[in-house]
Amino acid sequence: MESNTFRFVRGKLAQAGWPPRSRVGRVAFFILGLDVLLFAIDKILSLVRIQHGTSLSGWVSFLTSLASILFCWLLFRFLRDRVLWRLRNRLIVTYVFMGVIPLVLLTILALTTFYLLAGQFATFVVTMGLETELKSLHATNTALAHELAGRLERNDKAEFGALESLRRKEKTWMDRQVCVWRDGKLILNSSAANGPVEAFKLPAFVQPPFASVVRDQDRLYLRAADEVTLRGSKLIVVSSEPLDQHLLADLANNLGEVTLYAKGISLREVDKNQPRGKAGITVTGDAKPRSAVTATNNESEYVLDTSSTEALEPTFAAGTVPPPTRSLDRTVSFPTSVSVLNWDTGDKTNPAAISVQTRLSKLYDRLFAALGAFAPAIEFLLLFIAIAFALIELIAFIIAWGLNRTITGSVARLYEATQLVNRGDLSHRITVKSKDQLATLQTSFNAMTESLEKLIEEQKEKQRLENELAIAQEVQAQLFPKEISQLESLEVHGFCRPARTVSGDYYDFLEINSHKLTLAVGDISGKGISAALLMATIHSAVRAYSLEGVPAAGLPVAVGASGGTGLMMASGLQGIEVSPAALLSLLNHQLYESTPQEKYATLFLGVYDGKSRRITYSNGGHLPPIIINPAGGIHRLDRGGTVVGLFDHLSFEEASAPLQPGDIFLAYSDGVTEPENDFGEFGEQRLIELVRENQHLPLVRISEIVTAAVDDWIGANEQPDDITLVLARAR
């Protein structure tokens, strides 16, 4: 037998979905087991130093990847079926995808953009400083060229002394070198302060005015050239300043650390008409994307040559990264390139790179330094906007959280209510706390459960009534004659089919003696239980008065009502001596006294005497029965009076009619003749013709033919009224 612990563990595993029931789950665990087995075999073979190649490692990697994909799919299905089953979790995931993820992406984009802008601004400060230095050199060189031209024009021999004096006075001239050519002949070489330096060449491609960063003998310089016309000759003055650590230190002053990379970067010249990739990236001939263009001239463009294998090493650095002023004062590192002209060849394919490392606070100070007194106001405005945005985001989060709780709370209450209703508790009602569509849904649910509760109560009541009607139907079926005693000279047959469960029609055969028989046919106003109860009352009264006699206490009323047609005796009237007219008077008075005013009945009573072959009758408002002779003639039994039970103190006429051998007595209710279709009512004439055509058949068969004809006439419609048919044939 299993232990309790084992059953508990197995139950927990079953709740967790183990063993897996889906095909994907079984395949995933099979692949995982196979992967673990191959991995173990591979390790064992490696330990015992058996050469087995690399095939097992490849299979292990492949199966691991495949198992990872399948388990990711299983995890997704688990999250979808378990975690995302609750509406609250679905809404949270929806909010994450609609709000959080875009916000995170926008934040990342904003931070990335801010970092790039900060880096660009840092490099912009350095490059602008370098550009300013180059412009200053060019302006100074222009002024110097005109000054030297003027001195030469005056044959002033003190030009060299002037330069040396300028070098001693101006710190910026400490490392500058000035070379002057007249008609291509070097006439002046003012070297740097640290000793004589060989004059640099004047390339043919240099066309003054000229100012650029140049590379001369693997060193970088800032050089500017100007040309002045002197007595028909050309005077070219070139000033050169080394791009060294001293200049870099000036650029890094109050900024951060600036690093120069003079080597390791090369450009590749590309035809302008060559096709380009997306986002402005120039594409070389091998269709591989290259970096953005960094140098151009009128004829060609240059892109970064990524195939260069030369290591990018810093030439020198200047300055230091300032310490952070606050916790969010992050370091900003960003590189840029500087176009460099080869002084020997004029080539621009080997630029220099400058990397800047600084702090956000330094960039902030440099950025807002130009604003002066307006800087605090702008800082306050930015802070105010940030706080306002934070408050708006907080308010939006609180509103979203509240809406989420209203939605999930309403759905949770609806779910709880459906579970209670599913268990049969229809009395539960949801407490509606809001005025929205979900509140309307909850109200509709409450109305639905209330309707269901009423419907079930009505169904129970209907079931109870149906049970009672079934009992009433059984009781009423006992009221109709089951075994009819046929007289020697008269055969009889009766049929009744209710329109509902119970019938308001009535027929009966009462055998008085061996040669006398009472026939009763009636129709009660209304349908259903009330008509059936009144039918039972008439049934019992007719049988009681016909078989047991009329009590003496009832004689004065009965005799007075009959207008003297009844027979008076001191002790009462015996049942066999009560005439049909007197019996109708008695029934009329009884029904009038014991039933509501709107209740009444039609009733035909007839007594057949086999010795005289006559039927004595009285008709209380019923459809007149018909006697059809073999020759087809008819005789209506219409003597009597009005309906029974509607008015008091009524008298009824009485008559008699012969019944010769072969004559058929036909009595019916309005349920036989009054059904309608598109051609009108079924009608009495159609009933008479059916009986005439089939009068030679047994009475049961005639009854079946008539009811079938009525059903065909009604068609698919509901039977409108009770169908009652009474047949008798003299023999």
GIKARA-V980550 format. One record per helix or strand of 3 or more residues. SS is the DSSP state (H for helix, E for strand). FROM is the first residue (numbers start at 1). LEN is the number of residues. If there is no record, write none. Layout:
ss;from;len
SS;FROM;LEN
SS;FROM;LEN
This chain:
ss;from;len
H;4;12
H;23;25
H;55;29
H;87;67
H;159;11
H;171;3
E;176;7
E;185;6
E;210;7
E;219;12
E;233;10
H;245;8
E;256;6
E;267;5
H;278;3
E;300;5
E;316;3
E;331;8
E;352;8
H;360;63
H;437;43
E;490;8
E;505;7
E;516;9
H;528;21
H;552;10
H;575;3
H;580;15
E;601;9
E;614;7
E;625;4
E;634;4
E;655;4
E;664;5
H;670;4
H;684;10
H;699;16
E;723;8
